[in-house]
Amino acid sequence: MTGVGRLPLRSHDEGREKGGGRRRTVVVALALPAALLLSGCSKDAQVGFLGTPDKNMTNQTAGIIDLWNGSWIAALTVGALVWGLMIWCMIVYRRRKDDHGLPAQIRYNIPLEILYIVVPIMMVGALFIKTVPVQAAIVDNSGKADLTINVVAKQWAWDFNYRDANVYEVGVQGQLDGKPGVEAQLPTLYLPVNKRVQFILTSRDVIHSFWIPATLFKLDAIPGVENKYQMVPKVTGTFKGKCSELCGEYHSEMLFNVAVVTQEQFDQHLADLKAKGQVGQLDSNLGRSKTPPGGAVPFNNGGDAVPSDSAAATQGTGS
């Protein structure tokens, strides 16, 4: 017979079950951070899961990835601190059986309120200090370019004016019908490896956005406006390009290829364009009515679009 006030006896099985539950909780709590740390060793984690094939794709890619990863690490650190404080408060200040009535009502806490103001300001300031140099390096066009390419956006394809060689490449809209071989119909932008390229972006109709995902950078092409940026591709290969600004019905089919090749291969491509008679510069003011439709025969000197030597025309500011 159990005495008054004496705790009931527990079996060894009950003790083992409770101890095992606590051990499982500890194992899970340790396993999750361990999994996150181990995943940081993977190549995908090192580039911030951005999907870029190489951290050194361009002279700008590494800086972008470092800024991206640093921002995520800072955000996760703050998140872990906030989550930890929330859980700690829920455990330490939880309502107990012998608690009666409402807890003490505190109107304010000066140190905490100062902390709430100072810490976010410091975080924003740190992100600003880290972001500005990377952004300034990306938009810096003061370097001497090895070649200049005018990218002309149109609904729903791309034209490329190789200004130094005075030749051009015309593109037609991709036909995404589910059949293989669509890439062969798309325009291909050729870039020589390890050469500084000056891009000049213009548009014939609406706002588009020139994006090569592997480079982690994109810039709008706006009618009547010249947007410029420079880039040094450092990895040879074939990459995908697309428009990242919703520009109409066939926005999803506004695709192009990018071929980063050796200087000899690049020179040969320019020679091939010249041999085809694609000499001159395509006019950025050509309206959509004069743009070859998707699937049509690519542009030639006898087509609707007429090359123009007018600077105002190629800049998209002519009449």
N, C-alpha and C positions, 0 to 999 in steps of 0.2 A: 504494500500500500504506500503510495507516494505521500510524503509529508507535505504539510501546508507550505507554500512558497517555494517548493523545490522544483527545479526544472525537470521536465520529462526526459527520460533517457533516450538516446538516439542510437540506432544500429550502426555498425561499421559500414554497411552498404550505403546508408544515407550520407555519411561523411565522405566516402569515396566519390559518390556521385557529385556532391557539391564541390569537392576539391577538383574533380575532373572538369567540371564546368568552368571553374576559374582558370584552370590551365589552358583550356581551349580558347577562352577569351583572350588570354595573354598571347598565345601563339598567333591568333588572328591579328591582334593589334600590332605584333612585331612583323608579321608576314607582309602586311600591306605596305609599310614604308620600305621594307627590304625589296619588294617587287618593284617599287618605283625607282629605287636606287639602281637596281640591276638593269632596268630598262634604259637607264640613262647611258649605258655603255653601247647601245645599238647605234648604228649609223643614222637611222631615222630620227632618233632622239637628239643626236648631236646637231642635226640641222633643224631642230624644232618641229619635226613632222610636217615640214612645208612641201615635201615631195620633190624638191630640187635634186637633180641627179648628181650635182657636185657643188661643194661649198665654194670652190674657186671657179665657178662658171664664168663670172666676169670680175672686173676689178672692184665691183661694188657689192657682190653677193655676200662675201664673208662678213662685211660690216653690217649688212641688213640682218643676217642670221644671228650674229652676236647680240645686236640690239633686241631682236625678237626674243631670243632665249633669256637674256637678262631681264626683260620686262616680265616674262612669265615666271621666272624664279622669284622676282620681287613680289609679284601678285600672289603666288602660292605661299610664300613666307608670311605675308600679311594675312592671307586666308587661314593658314594653319594657326597663327596667333589668335585671330578672332574666334575661330572654332574652339580652340583650346580654352579660351576665357569663357566662352558661352557654356561649355560642358562643365568647367570648374564651378561656375556660378550655379548651375543647375544642381550639382552634387552638394556643394558646401552649403548653399542657402535654400535647400529644398525644405518643404514643410514637413515637420516631424509630428509624431503622434501627440506629444505633449504641448504642441504649439496651439495657442488659443487666440482668436481675434486676428486682426490684420497686423502685418509687420510694421515696423516704424516707418513712417512716411517722411522721406527726405526730399526737400524741395530742390536742392542744388548741391554740387560738390565742385568747388572752384578748381582744385588741382586736376580733376578729371576733365572738366570742360576746357581748361587750357590745353590739356593733352589732346583732346579731340580736335582742336584747332591747329596746334603746332605740328603734330605728326602728319596729317594730310598735306599741309603746305610743304613740309620737308620732302614728302614722297613725290609730289608733283614737281618740285624743284629739281630733285634728283633725276626724274625721268626727262625733264626738259634739258638738263645739262648733257645727258647721254644722247638725246635724240638730235639736238641741233647740229653737232659735228657730222653725224652720219647723213642727215638730210642735206647739209651744205655741200658735202662731198658728192652726193648724187646729182644735185642740180648745178654743179659747177661746170660751166662751159668754156672756161678760160684756157683749157689745154689746146695745143695745136692738133687739129684733127688730121688723120691720114687720108680720110675720104669723107664725102658728104652724100647722104642719101635722103631724098625727099620722099616721104611716105604719104601717099594720097589715099585717104579713106573715102569710100563711096558705098552707097547701098547696093549690094552687100558684098563687097570685095575690096581688094587693095591693089593699088598701082605703086610701082617703085621707080623713081627717077634716080639713076646713078649720075649725079651731076658732074663729077670729075671726068668721066668718060663720055658724057653726053649721050647716054643710051637709057632705055627704059624697059621695064617689065610690066605687063598688064595682067590683071587678074580677073577671073570670073567667079561667080558665086558657087560655093560648094553645093553639091546635090546629095543631101543626106537621105538616101533611099534605102539604107540598110544593106546595100551591096558593097563588097570590098572594092578597093581601088579609088576611093574618093580622093585620097591624098594626091594622087597623080594629076588630078584636075585643078588642084589649088595652086595659087601663085607661090613661088618660092623666093624668099629674100636671101641673097647670098652675102655672107660676111667673111672677110679674111681674118684668120685667127691672129691674136696679139696685135691688132691694129686698132687705133682709136677711131671710132666711127661717130660722126656728127649726124644725128637724126633731126630732120625738119618735118614736123607733122602738120598736114593740112587736110581739109575736108571739102568735099564738093556739095554736100547737101545738109546733113544734120550732124550733131555731135556724136563722134565715135571715140573709142579708146583703144590705143595701140598697146597690146599686152603680149609679152613673151613670158609665160609663167616660169620657165626655168631661170630667168634673170631676176625674178622677184621685184619687177618694176613695171609700171605702166603709166601712160600719159595720154591725156585727151587730145583728140584732133578736132578742132573747132573751126567752122566756116569763117573765113576772113581773118583768121588768127594763125600766126606761126608759133608753134610750141617746139622748143628745142631741148635736146639732151644728148650727152655723150656717153659712150660705153666702150669698153675694151673686152670683146669675147676672148676667153682663154681656153676653152675646151672645144675641140672639133666634134662634129656630129650633126644630126638632124633633130630639130626640136619643133614643137608646136607653137603656133601663134593664133590669137583670136581677138575679137572685139569684146571688151568688157563693159561697154555702155549700151544699155538697151536702146536700139536705134531703129526699130521697126519690125515688121512681120518676120523677116528672115534673118534676124540678128544671130540666131544660133548657127547659121550657115556661113557667117562672115569669118572664114578661117584662112590661115596661110601656113606655109612651112618656113622654117629658118634653117639654112645650111651654113654652118660654120666650117670653112674649108681653108686649105693652104692658099698662099698668095698666088701660086701657079694656077690652081684650080679656079680661083676667083677671076684672074685675068682671062682665063679661057672662057669663062661664062660671059664676061663682058664682050669678048670677041665674037662669041656665038650670037649674042643679041645684035651686034653690029652687022653680022653677016645676014641676019634675018631682015635687015632694013629698019630695025627699031631704034632709029637715031633721032635725037631730039629730047624734049622734055614734055611730058603730058601736062595739059592745062588743068589746074586745080579748080577752075571755074566751070568746067563742063557739068551741066546739069544731069540729073538721073535719066532724062529722056535720051541722052546721047551716050549713056553707059551701056556696054554690051550686057544683055541679061544673063542670068545664070545658065550655064550649059551651052552658051553660044560660042561661036568660033572666036578665039582670042583676037585681040586688037591687032590690026596691021595698018600700014600707011594708007590703005584704001578704005579703012573702016569709018565709023561714025565720028570717033574722037580724033582730033587733029593735034599733033604735037605743036607746042608753042615755044618760042624763044623769048617771049615777053616775061620779064621778071614779075610784073604785077599779076600775070596770069598764073604762073607757077606758084606764087605765094598765096593764091586764093583771094587776092584783094583787087583784082581787075574787074572790068565790067563785062 
